[in-house]
Amino acid sequence: MESITTHNVKIIRKEIKNITLKVKPSCEVILSVPLDTDDIYIRYILEKRKSWIAQKVSFFEASNKIEIKEYVSGESFKYLGKNYRLKVIESKEEQVKLLRGYIQVFVKDKTNLKKKQKLLEAWYMRKAENYFQKIVKAYLPMVQQEVKTIRVREMKTRWGSCNPVKGYINLNSKLIKKSKASIEYVVFHELTHLVHPNHGKAFYNYLDTYMPDWKKRKAILDANS
């Protein structure tokens, strides 16, 4: 097996029949090709897929960035695709409320960063669990399949996943910060896998039929990721 690296793409020649192109969460681009693939065809493949590669690299670069928040009044936080200002209020009863255009964090010690972060993360999770359940319930009649479990958790590289055999749907908790249209797209995308497990022609035909504007929704999601 021979491997070389050119233009930030790792090219691996090995005993395989088909060409595979992957972009890892680390932003490493790997092109695996059969042993007898010539350099001209490799350059053709990379040129043909350069837009896709750039999109994937941009996605993972954005996902890998750590946004540092101080959790002080005036900072901006997203919820359902909109920006809200944070208002930190000293209070004996600790809670989070969305009120009068602000995300209000009531906390005993306004200087306790970890406590404010914990309160807000718990609030986001509760909102995500409730809202995602609502969207799944709304779209479930379209697919007419059983969902046994809906799990909401933080995911690093994807917005959702589906196990069509077990009837599990996993949704990224961070999705609650995205627009309603984007959330509906991700939920319906995963529900469609209960009908069509793979990303084949039938899968996309199904999306086209029951959510004709799914490409627009996906583009908005990708642009704001």
N, C-alpha and C positions, 0 to 999 in steps of 0.2 A: 504494500500500500504506500502510495506517494502522496505527500501533502505539501502545498506551497501556499504562501499568503501574498495576495496582490490587491492593492487598492482597498485595504481593510476587509477583504473577503478571504476567508480561509477555504481553499479549494482542496478537496480530498478525492484522490483517485483510488477506487477500491473495486472489488469484485461484486458489483451490483448490476442490475438490469436497467433500472430507472434513475433519472436525475432527481435529486431532492435539494430544495433550498430552504434553509431555516434561518431565522433571526432569533437569537437567544435573549432572555431578559437582560443579560449583561451587554447587549448591543453587538455581540459577536455574530458576524454573518458567515454561515457555513454552507458551501455548495459541494455536495457529494455527487460524483460522476463515475460512470464506468471507466475501467482502465484505459480503454482505447479512445476516449473522447479527446478530440484535438483542441488546441488552444483557441482556434478561430470560433468554434462552436461554443466554447465556454464564454468568450467575450460576447457572442451573440445573445446567449441566455442572460448574462448580467445586464446587458444593455436593455433587453426586452423587459426585465423585471426591476429596473432601477427605481421606478416610481414606487413600486410595492416595497422594495427594500428601504427606501428613504422614509416611507410612511411608518413602517414597523420600527425602525431605529428611532424616529422622532417620538413614537408612542412610548417606547421603553425608556428613553432619556427623560421624558416628562414624568413617567411613573417612578423613576429612580431618584428624582429630586425630592429632597426633604424640605417641606415648607415649615419654617420656624415661626411659631406663634408665641406671643408673650401673654396672651389671654388677658388683655387690658381693654378697658372701654374705648371704643372707637375703631377697633380692628374689624376687618370685614370677614364674614363667614358665609359660605354658600349653603342654601337649603332649597331643594327642588328647583335648581337652576337660577335662583335669584340671590343677590348679595344682601346680607343683613349686617347691620352694625351690632357689635357686641356692647352690652351694657352690664357692667359688674356692679352688683348692689350688695352691701353688707347686710346680712340678715341671720337671725338665729335658725330659721328654717332653710335648709339648703335644697335648691331645686333650680330647674331651668324652664323658662317660659318664652314662647314666641308671642310678643305683645307690642302693639303700637309700632310695628315696623322694626322692632329690635329683638335680638335674641338676648334675653335677660338672664344672667346667671346670679342667683342669690346664694351667697356663701358667707360663712362666719368670718373667715380671714381673707380679705381681698388680695393679700400678698402671697397666698398659698397657691403657687402655680400648678402643682400636681393635682390639687383638689379641684381646681377650676377645670383643668383638662379632663379629669375623670368624670366630673359632672356632665360636661358637654358631650363627651364621647358616649356616655350612657344614654343621654337624651337622643343623640343621633341614632343610636342602635334601636331604641324603642320606636322612634319615628319610622325607621327603615322597616322593622319587622311588621308594624301595623300597615304601612302604606303598601309594601310589597305584597302582603297577603290580600289586600284589597284589589290590586291590579291582577294578580293571579286569578282570583275569583271572577273578575270581570271577563278575562280572556279564556278561561278554562272551557266554557261551553263551545268555543270554536273548534278546539282540538278533540273534544269528547274523549279525553283520556284521564286516567286517575293519577293524581299527584299524591304520593304517600307522605312525603316530607319536603318542607321548604326550609332550607337552612340559610341564615343570613350571617355572613362572617367577612372579615377583611381578607381580600385576595390581592396579591401583588401584580399578577400579569393578565387577569381577565375580569370581565364584568359579571360573568355568570357561567354556569356549567350545568349539564344535565346527565343523569344516569337513566336512560330510557328503560333499562331492564328492571331496576329497583324502583323507578318512579320518583327519584330524588331530583330536586331542583336546588342548586346553590346560587346565591346572589351576593354580590359584593356589597358590603355595608356602605362603602363610599358612594355607591350609586345614588343614595338619597340626596346627594348634593347636586345631582344632575337634573336636567329638565324633565318634566312629566312625560313628554314625548319620547325622550331617550330611554327613560325607565320602562315605558310600555314596550318599546322596541326590544330591549334586552329580555324582558319577561316573555314576550311572545316568541322571540328567537329560541329561547330555551324550551318553551312549551312545544314548539314545532318539532323539536328533537324527539318528543314522545311519539310523533307520527312518522317522522323521517330522521332516523338516528344520525345519518351522515350528511355532510355538506354537498350533496349531489344535486343534479338538476331538479329532481322532484322537490327537494327541500326549498330551493329558491323559487320554484313555481308556486309553492304553497304560500310563501311569504308575499309574493307578488299578488296573489289572489286575495288574501285576507288582510294584508297590510300594504296596500299599493305604494305608500310613501315611505316604506322602510329604509330605502337608500338615503333619503333626505334626513330621516331621524338618525341613522347611523353616522352620516357625515357631520351632523351637529354634535353628536357624542364624541366623535374622533377629534373634531376641531377644538373641543373644550376639554380634552383629556390632558 
